[in-house]
Amino acid sequence: AMAYRGLGGAAATPQRRDIRRAPPRCNVSERQQVDAAQVDAVRSEAAAEPARSAHGRLHAKPPAPAAQPPGGGDGTTAADAANGLAERRAARQREQMTYQVSAIGATACMTFLAIMATFWRFQWHNHDSDIPWSEVYATLALVAGGVFGMEMWARWAHRVLWHDFEPGWVLHKSHHEPRVGPFEKNDIFAIVNGVPAMALCMFGFVTPGVLGGMCFGGGLGISLFGIAYMFVHDGLVHRRFPVGPLSQVPYMKRVAVAHQLHHSEKYGGVPWGLFLGPQEVAAIPGAGEELDRLVEGLDWSKR
């Protein structure tokens, strides 16, 4: 039922969309320049070398500015430049702290509610009888199905509803522009996806039998996908907050770089999904090899 044409149609992507959605140029931070230099080393054969914007994307690297005398040509001193850099770093740390507290708090709250709701659902409908294994299996199956289904849904919705559909692009384009502050308009989609998850969980909680177990499990699966998406996409890929050892997981490195290729639009926007993004990239001739080079070239110790 998934009308996905991102792989086969990558080369035939309408030129209008690529031009309209080309990422804007912006200054890069000191730490991001280090990452960009490493990406350049493994893509030196490309005509346009990639650099990382303040939002974490790869795009054509702008020409190096002309050398300026000490203190800059506009009258600024080295002390002024150092103070400005310190202020930007402090602001970034505050933004990361804001998002990290929000992410951890939301995850802890959702995990607690999910555990308690699961316990009380089976306790309530069980009535001290034998464990309803059919409901348990149905719930577990739909948890896994909800996670996988959300990846497929995100792959389709990302292309059709967020990029090609103008009202969706009005919100999603904030994710393809330099972010100001800890949040962006695109974050509204997290709330939108949370509505069906909550509805399924509530319906499944009050409905006995296999049907209730399936709906409850589907809602839990969507919620689990949302938590994982927040830490991998927002934390690891776009560095909105530190994710610790998650950045050292080999497959997560491939997921992060594959999503950066989406922002570069080098392959017509592919990959559109997140967790299976490396598979989308690998299906394009030559793209899998580039993905391997980029993964090896990035400095993951600063994630």
Buried (B, 14 or more C-beta within 10 A) or exposed (E): EEEBEBBEBBEEBEEEBEEEBEBEEEEBBEBBEBBBBBBBEBBEEBEEBBBBBBBBBBBBBEEEEEEEEEEEEEEEEEEEEEEEEEEBEEEBEEBBEBBBEBBEEBBEEBEEEBEEBBEEBBEEBEEEEEEBEEBBBBBBBBBEBBBEBBBBBBBBBBBBBBBBEEEBBEBBBBBBBBBEEBBBBBBEBEEEBBEBBEEBBBBBBEBBEBEBBBBBBBBBBBBBBBBBBBBBBBBBBBBBBBBEEBBEBEEBBBBBBBBBBBBBBBBBBBBBBBBBBBBBBBBBEEBBEBBBBBBEBBEBEEB
